[in-house]
Amino acid sequence: MSNIKSFRFNTKVNIKRKCNENTTDKDILCYRYYHELKELCYICQIDAFSNKQNSFIENQDGFIYEINNIFYFIINKGKEMEEITTFLEEHTKTVFNDFKNEEWCELQNNGLDVEHYNDISKQQYYLLKYFPAYFTEYYNAYSVLLKNATNKNFNILSIGCGSGIDYYSLEHYKRVSKKELNYTYLGIDMIEWNYEHPDMPFLMSKVSDLNEKTFVDIDVIVFPKILTELSNDEMNELAEKILNGNTSKELYFINSYITSDATDNTTIKGIDKFEIICKKLQENNYTLADDKCNTYHYLKNQKGLSNTHSFFNYPDEIIDVIKELPTNCSKFDNSIEKCQQCNISFYPILTGKYLAYQISKFVQNDN
Ligand SMILES: C[S@@+](CC[C@H](N)C(=O)[O-])C[C@H]1O[C@@H](n2cnc3c(N)ncnc32)[C@H](O)[C@@H]1O
């Protein structure tokens, strides 16, 4: 054991001294594991310290081991991040346990749209597929927006909030950031979903039924995966209501788009809908801070979201069952005719490939 050296490190320790300057940067491969079945940790193997590895480690807390000139490091995941992991796991399990007891064999793959969101098994299917990934995207978007925010009140309107995935992200971001963030939030949807955050302020309304007053003091308008479901007419009307109602000097939009490949801008769906509002505001006394209506963010690392977000996890035992759904479907209950024709087949989103969002800032010009 004499050839094992252990170094405790945290954000204050300068480990650059151990850096091998000749090593080129490369990805760091880490595995998650539960230390003594309790504490969630990462173990990563590195052969030397490149600059990239240094900057990665500098923001962590954990131990480095050197065994026969090979370095291993174990990162203790922060308590705050672990709480998000636990939340995501528990929320997914709650939905899954209900899903198992529903007549899911009646589900068909088609029809995840506004005509079907009232159906609870469709909601479960949607949430099992998207909740953890979309939570991660909204967490990113809110952290980018609110990173530099201090002592400011944000009034946030989330249009098409569904079960409020973005509200869950916002509340977790607030807890983790430990900043004094003051905001109001109102989720709007024409359907009241199950599995809502119990404290989420909610207004049941169609977009076309909103009036100008809804937008008076609003600082942030969120479109969480709804834009493809709104018509050009609805977007034009919405733009008019924002223009006539809004009084805020600065107005932000968080637009979350549906895409089949975020690296390919031709697959970003709904951006043309936002352009309608974007152009109308610019024609009417608003300046767009980054001068383009169609820019968006996506994760450069398109591998698993657990590579880029230490909190991300999807329970393996649920994936194992979901994988088998197409096979088990027809066996579920042969006496139900619909089950015999069942074609349910889906897989949860676990990578950054399907995540694309935009943050736009408008400033109202002085008259
Ligand atoms: C794809 S879901 C997105 C749900 C959730 N925001 C998310 O991030 O997963 C679109 C949501 O927009 C709502 N929606 C669609 N058209 C609407 C309209 N005209 N008025 C109000 N809500 C609408 C649907 O009911 C649904 O909840």
The ligand as an ORCA input file, in Angstrom:
! r2SCAN-3c Opt
* xyz 0 1
  C     -45.311     20.019    -25.464
  S     -46.283     20.494    -24.110
  C     -45.043     21.261    -23.087
  C     -45.321     21.038    -21.651
  C     -44.254     21.563    -20.716
  N     -44.129     22.992    -20.812
  C     -42.922     20.937    -20.966
  O     -41.921     21.632    -20.894
  O     -42.816     19.732    -21.165
  C     -47.171     21.887    -24.735
  C     -48.142     22.456    -23.724
  O     -48.746     23.616    -24.304
  C     -50.128     23.610    -24.015
  N     -50.826     24.344    -25.087
  C     -50.817     24.072    -26.409
  N     -51.571     24.970    -27.094
  C     -52.053     25.824    -26.165
  C     -52.888     26.982    -26.248
  N     -53.369     27.398    -27.430
  N     -53.195     27.621    -25.107
  C     -52.701     27.194    -23.908
  N     -51.897     26.114    -23.775
  C     -51.579     25.433    -24.889
  C     -50.506     22.147    -23.972
  O     -51.673     21.943    -23.229
  C     -49.269     21.533    -23.331
  O     -49.399     21.477    -21.942
*
